[in-house]
Amino acid sequence: MYGANTDSELRGDYSRARSDFTVEQSWHAYSEADHALWRHLYARQSQLVPQYACREFADGLARTDCADAVPDLARVSTALQRASGWSLVAVPGFIPDEQFFRHIAARRFPVTVWLRTPEEFDYLVEPDIFHDFFGHVPMLFDRRFADFVQRYGEQGLKALDAGALPMAARLYWYTVEFGLIDAGDGLRAYGAGILSSGGETPYSVESAEPLRVRFDMARCMRTRYRIDAYQKTYFVIRSFDELADAMAQPLAPLIERLRAEPELEPDRLYPGDVPVAPRAARLAA
């Protein structure tokens, strides 16, 4: 995600970062305790994948082959390059927005190198390597989704130049981080923020508490979000082609139109919304 969206002191070691904010991963520096914590995190989340994650995520996760240890980014990059033309670059943590957009526009996904502590097993403020890798990398093996993310990076640079970063950030938040898909196998998650969270994974699909509405690009870009709680609204696509089609057109005209529109709250429905029922309600019906 974006480096400009936190007032907290950044946690990573930026002293060794290059001008593009990449660093060496130094995989051999991870301790056995780090690898054990990774295995614990992986075991918890991977158990949720068959029931809650979309097929594309499950397929991509299997191709990462990273259940036993903190992943070696260079090794996984080789497989990812063959699948979708993407590579992984190590970064110390949050990076500036412009550099983030430039990396993903060039099909390079930034992955934080540090791992959370055992005390942060269930929650941490900044994304660590588990969030960035487990949550994001599996979907990048799917070329349709990978193309969407690259296109988002290209459009994000233009939105940044136009002073429209909040609208671009909301689009990323509600798709790449917290997106749901309602395809042939029912309501499932594909967003990294969902699938790297033990609690939000079932909550996003089954709970009656949050709102779920059909994806609409303008509605999504106007809707505020919270970073310190489960989401109040999730946007639901029918297929990844829907994301590709939405990003096929330039964002600039839409941004200009939305400048005159008010921001929307994430805890209410608005005219034109198409609600989507949680999985439990469908089963009951």
C-alpha positions, 0 to 999 in steps of 0.5 A, spaced: 500 500 500 501 507 500 507 510 504 503 517 505 497 514 509 500 513 516 502 518 521 506 513 525 514 512 525 516 507 519 518 501 522 523 498 517 530 499 516 530 505 510 538 506 511 540 501 506 534 503 501 536 504 494 533 510 490 527 506 488 526 504 495 528 497 494 533 493 498 536 486 499 532 481 502 537 478 506 533 471 506 539 468 510 538 473 516 531 470 518 532 466 524 529 459 526 524 463 530 522 467 524 521 461 520 517 458 525 512 464 526 511 464 518 509 456 519 504 458 524 501 464 520 501 460 514 498 454 517 492 458 520 491 462 513 491 456 509 486 452 512 481 458 511 483 458 503 478 452 501 472 455 504 473 462 503 478 464 497 477 464 490 480 459 486 485 464 482 488 465 489 488 458 491 491 456 485 496 461 486 498 460 493 500 453 491 504 455 486 508 459 491 510 453 495 512 457 501 509 453 507 515 451 510 519 458 511 519 465 510 519 465 502 525 467 498 523 473 494 528 471 488 526 464 488 518 465 487 520 471 482 522 466 477 516 462 477 511 469 477 515 471 471 513 465 467 506 465 469 504 473 468 511 477 467 511 480 474 517 480 479 517 481 486 522 487 489 524 487 497 522 494 500 523 496 507 516 497 509 511 503 506 514 506 500 512 513 497 506 513 493 510 515 486 515 509 487 509 504 489 505 506 483 512 506 478 514 499 481 507 496 479 506 499 473 513 496 471 510 489 474 514 489 480 510 488 486 514 491 493 514 486 498 516 488 505 522 484 508 520 484 516 516 479 519 511 481 525 513 479 532 509 473 535 505 478 540 502 481 533 500 475 530 493 477 530 494 484 528 499 489 526 499 496 524 504 496 518 504 490 512 509 485 514 512 480 509 506 475 511 501 480 509 504 482 502 506 475 500 501 471 502 495 476 501 498 479 494 502 474 491 498 468 489 493 473 485 499 475 481 499 468 478 493 470 475 494 474 468 488 477 468 488 480 475 496 481 474 494 486 468 489 489 472 494 491 477 499 494 472 494 498 469 492 501 476 499 503 477 499 506 470 493 510 472 495 511 479 501 515 477 496 520 473 491 520 479 497 522 483 499 528 478 492 530 478 492 531 486 487 525 486 490 520 490 485 519 495 480 516 490 485 512 487 487 509 494 480 507 495 480 503 488 486 499 490 483 499 497 476 496 495 479 491 490 486 489 491 486 489 498 478 488 500 475 485 494 470 480 494 468 476 488 461 472 486 462 467 481 460 460 479 463 458 486 459 463 490 461 469 494 469 468 496 475 473 497 480 475 493 483 481 497 490 481 500 487 485 506 482 479 507 486 473 506 491 475 510 487 476 516 484 470 520 478 474 523 476 478 517 476 472 512 470 469 515 467 475 517 467 478 510 464 472 507 459 470 512 457 476 517 451 479 516 454 486 519 457 489 513 454 491 507 456 488 500 454 491 494 456 490 487 462 493 484 461 500 481 468 504 480 465 511 481 461 509 488 468 505 490 472 511 489 468 516 493 467 511 499 471 512 505 475 506 509 477 505 515 484 502 516 483 500 524 477 495 523 474 490 519 470 494 513 463 496 513 462 495 506 465 490 501 465 491 493 463 485 489 465 483 482 462 478 478 469 476 474 476 479 474 474 481 467 470 486 470 476 489 473 480 489 467 474 492 463 473 498 469 481 500 468 481 499 460 478 507 460 482 513 462 481 515 470 482 522 468 475 524 466 472 520 471 476 523 477 474 530 474 467 528 474 467 525 481 471 532 484 464 535 484 461 529 488 461 528 496 465 523 499 461 517 501 460 513 508 462 506 508 456 504 513 450 505 509 447 504 502 446 509 497 441 510 491 443 505 485 447 500 490 445 493 489 446 489 495 449 482 495 447 477 501 452 474 505 454 466 504 450 464 510 443 468 508 444 464 501 445 457 504 439 459 509 434 461 503 
